[in-house]
Amino acid sequence: MKVSIKKKKYEFSFDTTMQVMYGYEKLMPDHPFFSGSKITEWFVLFYSILIVSNEGFDLPFDEFCKCAEDPNLFKRMQEYYVKRVGEINRIALEMNGDQPDDEDDKKKG
């Protein structure tokens, strides 16, 4: 997904939740667990997604927060995040479902 911040287009996407959480934890070392209950958590999460998706991303966090106060931008980023995490989790479950259990391997062997 593309987002426009301060008249500049940025990629807003991620392939794994691990890359986003790693960035989040680096930015929030005293509060490394994202609960989604605080607006600050959402801003840091969105900011970490922008860092992951845009090489050389250099928009200061405070400036990003001012732009992210736009309810339409915030809503688009939040909806994308929730949808994308759902897709990643679905893919992971399908991949795990296709793999035989250890018990099944023992019965076949």
Protein Blocks (a to p, Z undefined) as FASTA:
>chain_A
ZZdeehiacddddfbfklmmmmmmmmmmmlmbcghlafklmmmmmmmmmmmmmghiabdf
klmmmmmmpmklmmmmmmmmmmmmmmmmmmmmmmmmmpccfklmmmmZZ
